């Protein structure tokens, strides 16, 4: 109970933020936090506030300052005051300075006021720095001789500063995202904006965490056996050692306690039956997607039923009731768009004459020119577009065809040079492709058993004949792969040599 009472007593430091006179209290606390170790009297507080156009009587200022002392935000100053008169002593005898708790509360209040209703960007680049820092720290600790105190303090301070900044930015952003997606009054533009935010930005953040969290978890697993020794190295020296003899409690820097490392590990990995923050982050992303879908369904339902036009129809009825016959006809026509039919004379298709008794449903629609359909004009506007110049494309196609022909000529020459024994040489890829093309044409022209499986390529001067040869195995080798043909032989000759 004693510890609980102390905690409740410390919470009184937040009272001035909710008191009826909180504007005055806030202005006073900002005076004391404007600089380090500020020491002010009540008269100085009145003068400083007057410069800020805040009117405060001296007796009221003394009452406010004493109230802040009672809440624990301020402390009576023990500084010696030198005065030259009793009046000056009366004005300067009560001096005040900021307490550590009051300074922290005011700093947090200013942070809340400066970032209210703002979307805080997630510092995702810090996650990579945390992973690199933990990896470097683990490698140094595992080396013979360990890690010196200076390097250990610098590395640990950087890791925890980056981790705390990243953790706070994640929490602030998801709190903002939950506040927005919980709204059910998003219009179409707002919905599209938040949809892009969720699907693009949040997805990239989640992917970054999923990628780097396992690496950080592995670094912490390697570092864990060396952690007691590392914490002891961090505790050597510093303010805590000097203040121990004075009986002063000192709050150590982050990373100098085992509890800090436990909290860091719990953020990235499940421990003691508790889900990690990474797992909770995935769940939060799924809930955000569900909220987004709920908003989408709401907007679809609202647009599907249609908006009520009762008020507009009643106004139109009142206008029609008071208008004359001609004006009422014009109002009715303008409101409902019931204009007279326009007869357009379009030349009929002579090859597709439709009889007058045919129904409009199965017959094809008449193609109406755009100018006539949109503007009611038959003459087209603007000038006719010129004929596109495709000479460069034609030349490119001619050049490409020439290159392909040169490759086929070279492949034909290669086949003729190796015709004596095709299986004894390594053919190039174009030569193999040409030979397979000739074989396919020869098989399409006849049967090797009948002796009529022959094809000729006039532009290459090439003749290919497939002959039946039982138990013969022919293997064609090339850089593109090997091709094996059984029970046939291939004869490659020139057209003039074969008498063709």
ZAKELUM-33466 format. One record per residue: residue in one letter; x, y, z of N, C-alpha, C in turn. Coordinates in steps of 0.02 Angstrom, whole numbers, plus 50000, padded with zeros to 5 digits. Layout:
BEGIN
AXYZXYZXYZ;...
***
This chain:
BEGIN
X500414994050000500005000050000500435006350000;X501025005850034501455011750036501715013549968;X501895008549928502145009949860501585012849817;X500975010249825500415012949786500265020149804;X500315021749869500205028649890500725033349861;X501355031049858501885035249829501745036449754;X501515031249719501365032149648500805037049637;X500275036449679499715041149672499925048249689;X500385048949737500635055649753501025058649696;X501405054649660501785057249603501315059249546;X500735055949541500265057849488499955064649499;X500015067449560499745074149572500115079449531;X500715077649506501085082449465500725084049400;X500245079849380499855081149319499235085349333;X499105087049396498475090449413498405097249380;X498955100949374498905107749347498675107749274;X498745102149240498535101849170497775101249162;X497435099349216496705098649213496345103449260;X496705107649296496395112449343496035117849303;X495545121149333495195126649297495655132149273;X496185133449311496655138849293497255135949254;X497145130549214497705127149182498085131549133;X497745136549103498105140949056498655144849092;X498485147449153498995151049192499545146349216;X499355140549241499855135749264500325133749207;X500035132649148500445130649091500935136149072;X500725142349074501175147949058501735148449110;X501575147349174502085147649226502595142049217;X502355135849204502815130249196503265131049135;X503005134249083503415135349024503965140549038;X503845145149084504375149749104504955145949137;X504795141149180505315137549215505675132449171;X505345129949118505675125149074505995128449014;X505975135049011506265138548953507025138048952;X507345137249010508075136649014508255131949071;X508885130149075509105125449126509205128849193;X508995125349248509095127549316508825134549327;X508205135649303507885142149310507685143349383;X507835149349408507675151249477507325158049474;X506665158049490506265164049483505885165549547;X505775171849559505345174049614504645175249587;X504165176449632503485177749610503445184149569;X503825189249590503825195549553504105194649483;X504625190649475504915189349409504425185549365;X504045180949397503555177249358503015182049332;X502795186749374502285191549352502555195849295;X503175198149301503465202349248503565198549183;X503795192249188503895188249127503225186849092;X502715185349131502055184049101501755190349072;X501885196149103501635202449076501945203749007;X502565201948998502885202748933502555198248880;X502235192848903501885188348857501135190048854;X500945195948881500255198248880499805193748922;X500075191148977499685187249025499655191349089;X499075193849107498995198149165498885193849227;X499335194549277499295190549338499505194849398;X499085195149448499245199049508499775195349549;X500165199149587500715196249626500455191149676;X499935192849713499665188149762499405181849729;X499095182549670498855176649633499445172449609;X499975175749588500565172049566500875168049623;X500905171149684501175167549742500745161549758;X500085162349753499625156749766499725151149715;X499795152949651499895147849599500555144249608;X501075147849624501735144849633501745140149693;X501425142149748501405137849807500985131549793;X500475132249751500075126449733500485121549691;X500895124149646501335119849607501855116449650;X502075119949703502535116749751502175110949786;X501545112049805501175106749838501055100649793;X500975101749729500885096149682501545092749663;X502095095849680502745092749666503065095049601;X502775100149569503075102549506503645107449517;X503605111349571504125116249588504405114849657;X504995117649669505315117149735505495124149759;X505455125349825505705131749851506455132249839;X506675137849814507375138749798507765140249862;X508375137549865508815138749922509365143749906;X509305147149849509815151949829509805158049875;X510385160749891510445166749933510255172949893;X509855177249924509615183249890509925189349924;X510235193649884510525199849909510045205649893;X509815209149943509345214649933509605220849968;X509325226649948509535233049976508995236450016;X508385233550017507835236650055507355231250077;X506935233150125506435228450149505925226950094;X505755232050054505275230950000505545226049949;X506185226649933506485222049885506525215049914;X506625214649980506635208050012505945204750010;X505425208850021504745206150019504585203449949;X504865206749899504725204649830505125198549809;X505725197649835506175192449810506305186849860;X505975186949918506145181949969505925174849948;X505345174349913505085167849892505295166449820;X505755161849813506005160049747505875152549736;X505805150849672505595144049656506035141449599;X506115134849599506475131549545506105125149526;X506265122449469505905116749440506135110349473;X505655105949488505825099249514505945094549455;X506325089049465506425084349410505765081449384;X505295079849429504655077249407504255082449369;X504265088649392503905093949357504185095249288;X504845094849281505145095949215504945090449167;X504915084149191504725078649147503995079149127;X503565080849174502845081449159502735086949107;X503055092649116502955098149069503235096449000;X503795092948998504065090848933503585086148897;X503285081548933502795077048903502175080848880;X501955085648920501375089548901501505093548837;X502095096448830502265100148769502295095448709;X502545089248719502565084448664501865082748641;X501415081748689500725080048671500385085848633;X500505092048657500185097748626500465099148556;X501105097848547501415099248481501255094048429;X501065088048451500935082648403500205080348402;X499755084348429499055082348432498755081948362;X498385076448348498035075348285498495075348225;X499125073548235499605073348180499825066148168;X499925064548105500155057848088500915057748090;X501195053948136501915053648144502205048448096;X502705050348059503005045748011503435040648048;X503395034448025503795029048056504505029448030;X504985029648076505695029948057505935022848043;X505725020047986505885013047972506625011947958;X506985017247938507705016447926508075014847990;X507775016448048508095014848111508135007348123;X507665003548095507664996348106508294993148078;X508514995348020509134992747992509744994748033;X509735000948061510285003048104510304998948168;X509724997248195509694993048255509984986148241;X509794983248184510054976648166510814976848157;X511064981948123511794982448113512154983648179;X511874987848223512184989148287512214982948331;X511664979048333511674972948373512154967848345;X512184967348278512674962648248513384964548264;X513554971048260514224973348276514384972248350;X513894973748394514004972748466514114965448482;X513734960948451513804953748464514484951248441;X514704953448382515354951348357515924953748402;X515874959848428516394962448471516404958948539;X515814957348565515784953948631516064946948626;X515954943548570516184936648562516924936248548;X517254941748532517974941648519518364940748585;X518954937948581519374937248642519534944148671;X519474944748736519594951048769518984955148780;X518424953348748517794956948759517784963748727;X517434968348760517294974948733517494980148784;X517834985548762518024990748809517414994948828;X517474998348885516905001848914516655007448868;X517105011348839516895016948798516505014748736;X516765009748701516425007248641515755004148659;X515735000548715515114997348737514575002648751;X514765007948787514285013148803514015016548740;X514455018148693514255021548632513775017148591;X513965010748583513555006248542512865005048573;X512855003648639512225002348672511775008548673;X512075014348684511685020548684511365021748616;X511745020548562511465021448494510905016448480;X511005010148500510495005048488509845006748522;X509875008648587509255009748624508935016448605;X509335021448586509035027648562508655026448497;X508945022548452508605020948390507985016748401;X508045011748447507465007348460506895011248491;X507035015648540506495019348572506155024048524;X506555027248481506255031748431505815027848382;X506055022048360505665017948314505035015348347;X505095012948409504505010248444503975015648454;X504185021648475503695026948487503365029148422;X503755029448368503455031548304502955026348279;X503085019848289502615014648269501965015348309;X502025016248375501425016748416501015022948399;X501355028548389500985034648372500635034048305;X500975031148255500665030548189500065025948190;X500125020248223499555015648224498985018248266;X499135022348317498595025548354498215030448309;X498585034348269498265038848221497865035048169;X498155029548144497815025548093497165022648120;X497185020048182496575017348212496045022648223;X496255028748241495775034248250495425035948185;X495805035848130495515037648065495055032248039;X495285025948042494895020548014494275018948055;X494265021248118493665020148159493095024848139;X493245029848099492725034448077492275031148025;X491645032748028491165030247979490865035847937;X491215041447935490985047147895491475048847840;X491905043947820492385045347767492025045947701;X492195051247664491935051747596492385048047548;X492215048247484492585044247435493315046447430;X493435053147430494125055647424494545053647484;X494265054347544494625052447604494755044947605;X494255041147583494345033847583494905031847535;X494935034747476495465033147429496145034947457;X496185040847490496825042847519497065038147573;X496625036247619496825031747672496935024647646;X496585022747592496715016247562497425015947535;X497625021147499498315021347473498815021447531;X498655025147584499105025347642499185018447672;X498635014747679498665008247711499005003147666;X498815002947603499064997747558499774998847536;X499995005047533500675006547510501155007647569;X501005012547611501465014347665501495008947718;X500905006847743500895001847797501174995247772;X501024993447710501294987147683502054987347680;X502344992947659503074993447657503384993147726;X503044996247776503294995847845503274988747870;X502714985247859502644978347882503164973847849;X503274974747785503774970647750504474971847778;X504624978147795505284979747823505364976347891;X504854976447932504894973347998504944965747992;X504544962847948504574955547939505254953347914;X505584957447873506244955747847506784956247900;X506774961547940507334962847986507224960048056;X506604958748077506484956248144506834949548157;X506824944648110507194938448123507944939548132;X508234944248095508944945648103509094948348173;X508684953048195508784955948262508684950548315;X508214946148306508094940748354508704936148358;X509014934648300509614930348301510194933848336;X510284940448324510814944048359510714943948434;X510094944948457509954944848529510064937948558;X509904932648521510014925848545510764924448555;X511164927048510511894926148518512164930448575;X511874936348584512134940948635511904939048705;X511364935348712511054934148778511534931048829;X511944925948812512404923148863512924928148887;X513094933148847513604938048866513304944248899;X512634944348907512304950348930512484952349001;X512514947649050512704949849118513374953349121;X513874950549085514524953849084514504960649050;X514114961248996514054967548960513734972849005;X513204970949041512874975749086513334978049141;X513744973449165514234975349218514744980249191;X514954979249129515434983949099515114990849092;X514474991049073514124997349064514025000949131;X513964997249185513835000349250514475003149282;X515045000849260515675003249289515755010649275;X515875014549326515965021749318515295025149308;X515295031349287514685035049274514405038149337;X513825041149330513505044649385513265039949439;X513045033949420512775029249469513295027349521;X513915026149498514445024449545514615030149591;X514625036249566514795041949608514235043649657;X513605042549637513045044349680512885038949731;X513175032949723513015027649771513255029349841;X513825032649847514075034549913513655039849946;X513285043849907512875049149935512165046749950;X512005040649932511335038149945510815040949898;X511025043249839510575046249790510385040949739;X509735040349725509505035549675509585038649606;X509905034949562510035037349495509705032649445;X509335035449399509035031449346509545030449291;X509725024149280510245022549232510005023749160;X510485024549116510325025349045510025018849018;X509635019548965509335013548935509875008848909;X509775002448924510264997448904510744995548959;X510744999249015511184997749071510854993249122;X510244991049108509884986449152509664980449112;X509634974549145509404968549111508684969249088;X508284973049127507584973949108507514977549041;X507974982049024507944985448959508044980548902;X508524975948911508654970948859508074965948854;X507774964348911507184959948908506614963248869;X506504969748880505984973248843506144973648769;X506784974548753506984974748682506864968048649;X507034962648684506934955948655506194954348649;X505794956448697505074955048695504734958748638;X505034964048613504734967748557504774963648493;X505304959648485505424956048423505254948648426;X505224945548486505104938348490504634936948548;X504234931648540503774929448592504164926748651;X503964928648712504304926348772503804925948829;X503884920748870503474919748930502724919748914;X502554916748858501844916348840501544922748816;X501944927848807501684934348784501894935548712;X501414937948673501564939148602502014945348595;X502454944948547502914950448534502544956348502;X502874962148502502594968048471502554967148395;X503014963248366502994961948294502354958048277;X502174953048318501564949248307500954953848315;X500964958048366500404962648377500354967748320;X500934969448290500924974148234500574971048174;X500694964648161500354961248107499604961048119;X499414959548182498704959348199498384966248190;X498744971548209498484978348201498394980048127;X498854977648085498784978848014498174975347986;X498044969148009497454965547986496814969048009;X496814971548071496224975248094496114981548054;X496664984848035496594990847994496294989147925;X496514983547897496224981347833495474979847840;X495284976547896494584975147907494174981547914;X494454986547949494104992947954494034996247886;X494554995647846494524998447778493974995147737;X493914988547742493394984947706492704986847732;X492644987847799491994989847827491784996647799;X492255001347792492095007847763491895007047690;X492235002547654492065001547584491354998747577;X491174993847619490494991047616489974996347633;X490125000547682489645005847701489515010547642;X490065012547608489975017247553489605013947494;X489735007447484489385003947430488635003447445;X488475001847508487765001447526487415008147520;X487775013447540487455020147538487335022447467;X487785020547421487685022547351487205017847315;X487145011547339486705006747305485975008447313;X485765010847371485065012347382484845018947351;X485325023147334485155029547304484975034747355;X485095041047338484945046547383484215048647376;X483945051147431483245053347431483185060047396;X482695060547350482575066647312481915069947334;X481675068147393481015070547414480995078247416;X481505081247446481515088547453481515091847385;X481935089347338481975092347272481325091547234;X480995085647242480365084547206479815089147233;X479815090247300479315094747327479425101847303;X480055103947298480195110747272479975111247199;X480105106147159479905106247089479135106447083;X478795102647126478065102747125477795109747141;X478115113247188477895120047205478005124747146;X478555123947111478675128147052478155126746997;X478005120446985477515118646934476815121146952;X476665121247017476005123447038475885130847026;X476415134847031476355142047023476515144446953;X476765140246908476965142246841476385141646792;X476435145546737475925144846685476065138546644;X475645137246595475685130946557476335130346519;X476545135746486477155135446446477775134746490;X477805138646545478385138146591478395131346625;X477815128646642477795122046675478065116646628;X477905117246563478165112446515478925112846509;X479185119046509479915119846506480245117146569;X479945118446628480225115846691480235108246692;X479685105346669479625098046669480135094946622;X480215098046564480695095446515481405095946541;X481575101646571482255102646597482405098046656;X481895096846698482015092846758482115085546741;X481725082846694481745075746680482075074046613;X482295079146575482645077846513482225074546460;X481565075546460481115072346412481035076846350;X481575077446311481555081646251481245077746194;X481055081246143480775077946084481305073946047;X481075069046008481535064745971481855068645915;X482495067245902482855070345847482945065145792;X482735066845731482785062245675483425063845636;X483865059145633484505060045600484495056145535;X484655059645481484675056345415485365053445402;X485425046945405486065043545393485975038645336;X486435038645289486395034245232486405026945255;X485935023045230485885016045250486415011945215;X486585006345247487055001645217486694997545165;X486924997945103486584994645048486624987045055;X487164984545086487244977345092486884974445152;X486654978645196486324976245256485664979745267;X485234979545219484574982845223484154979045273;X483884982645322483464979645374482734981345358;X482314976445355481604977945340481274981945395;X480774985745378480444990145426480074986245479;X479914979945467479544975945516479994972645567;X480674973445560481134970145607481134973845674;X481214969945728481234972845795481904976345807;X481884981445849482494985145865482964980945908;X482724976145945483154972545992483674968145957;X483474963945907483984959545878484384962845822;X484154968245793484504971245737485114975045760;X485634975345719486254978945740486134986445744;X486514989645789486454996945798486785000545740;X486535006445725486815010545672487405014445699;X487955014445663488545018045683488465025445666;X488395029645717488305036845708488985040245716;X489195044545668489845047945675489875052045740;X490465052745766490565056245830490345063545825;X490515066845771490335073945763489575074745763;X489225070145730488505070645728488195068845794;X488475063945829488195061745893488315066745948;X488905069845951489075074446006488875081645992;X488975083945929488885091145915488315092345866;X488025087145837487495088145788487755090845722;X488395089945707488695092445645488915086545603;X488875087445539489085082245493489805083145471;X490035089345470490715090645446491205089645503;X491735085945493492235084845546492635091145558;X492845092145619493255097845638493985096145632;X494395101545624495105100445621495325097845553;X495955096945546496235094445484496375087045490;X496375083845432496505076745431497235075345449;X497325070045486498005068345507498395065745447;X499035067345445499455065245391499615057845393;X499855055245338500045048245334500685047245374;X500675042345417501265041045459501845038745417;X502435041145433503045039345397503335033045429;X503275027445394503525021045420504145018745383;X504495023345350505085021445312505635018645357;X505705021545418506225019045464506065011945487;X505415010645501505215003945521505304998945464;X505145001045404505244996645346505984994945337;X506415000045343507134998845335507394994145390;X507124995045451507344990645505507134983445492;X506534982445464506314975645448506734972745391;X506914976945342507344974545287508024972445314;X508304976545357508964974945386508924968545427;X508374967745465508294961645504508244955445460;X507864956145405507804950445359508474948745327;X508874953845311509524952645281509984948945330;X509964950845393510384947445443510174940145450;X509504938945451509264932045457509464927945396;X509444931045336509644927445275510394925745277;X510804930445301511524929045307511654923245355;X511264923045411511354917545458511164910845425;X510624910845386510404904645352510914902445300;X511204907245263511714905545213512324902545247;X512534905545303513114902845340512954895945368;X512324894945392512144888345419512134883145363;X511894885045303511884880345246512594878445227;X513054883345225513754881745209514054877145262;X513874878145325514134873845379513884866645371;X513234865845353512964859145343513294855645284;X513414859345230513744856245171514454854045188;X514814858045228515504856245246515524850145291;X515004849045331514984843345377514554837745351;X514334837945288513864833145262514144826045262;X514804825345255515104818645253514974814745317;X514994818145374514874814745439514584819945487;X513934820545487513614825645529513704824345604;X513764818045623513834816545694514534817545722;X515014819345678515704819945702515894827045720;X515464831845708515634838845721515114841945769;X515324847345801514854851345842514574856945799;X513944856545785513624861445742513434867545782;X513384873245750513144879345782512384878945789;X512124883445831511404883445843511014885045779;X511214889945737510844891145674510864885145627;X511444881445625511484875645581511024870045604;X510984868845669510534863745695509804865645681;X509624871945693508944874145679508754873245605;X509224874845560509094873945489509024866645471;X509454862345500509414855145486508754852245511;X508534854245571507894851745596507314854245553;X507364860245527506854862845481506824858745417;X507424856945389507444852845329507164845945341;X507324842945399507074836345415506314836345421;X506034841545453505314841945459504984842545391;X505264846545345504984847245278505034840745238;X505604837045247505694830745211505204825545236;X505094825245301504604820445328503904822245306;X503774828645298503114830645273503014829145199;X503574828645162503524827445090503464820045073;X503754815545114503724808345098503934804045155;X504094797745140504264792745190504964790245175;X505424789945225506094787345213506104780145188;X505604776045207505584769145184505454768745109;X505084773545083504924773645012505434777444971;X505894780945004506414784644969506194791244940;X505654793944963505414800344937505384805844989;X505744804945044505764810145096506314815145078;X506154819545032506654824245005506364831345007;X506794836245024506584843245021507164847244992;X507004852744960507504857044929507364864344947;X507894868144961507844875244975508214878844919;X507844881944874508144884744814508594890644831;X508364895244876508764901244889509414899644923;X509464893844956510094891844988510474886844946;X510174884244892510494879244850510624872844888;X510144870544926510254865044972509724859644960;X509944853144964509494847544957509594842945017;X509044840845048509074836445107508644830345094;X508934824345104508564818045094508644813745156;X508084811145180508084806445236508024799445209;X508494795045228508514788245202508444783345259;X508074777945246507984772745297508624768745305;X508854768045368509464764245381509374760745448;X509144754645448509004751045511509624750745556;X509484751045620509984750645674510514756045670;X510374761245634510834766845631510624772145683;X511104774645722510974779845772511384785945753;X511054791345738511384797545718511274802845773;X511804805445801511774810545854512054817045828;X511654822045828511874828745808512044832745870;X512654835145874512894838745933512954846245918;X512754850245968512804857545961512814860746030;X512954867246031512954870846095512264871346124;X511734870946082511054871346106510804864646133;X511184859146124510974852646148511074847346094;X510964841146111511064835546065510384832946041;X510374830545977509774827745947509964820945918;X509584815745936509734808845915509174806345871;X509354803645812508884800745765509074793445754;X508594788945756508704781745748508414779145683;X508764774245653508534770545594508484774945532;X508784780845532508794785045473509484788045464;X509634790045403510244793645388510054799945349;X510484804945353510334811445323510864812845271;X510644814745211511094816545157510974823845139;X511504827845146511474834945130511914836045068;X511624838545013512004839844951511784846444922;X512204848844873512024854844837511504853044783;X511114857944765510604856744715510904855044647;X511454858444627511754857144562512094850344561;X512344848044620512674841444622512174835744615;X511544837044637511034831844635510644831844570;X510824836544528510474836944465509814840444468;X509674844144525509034847644531509054854044496;
***
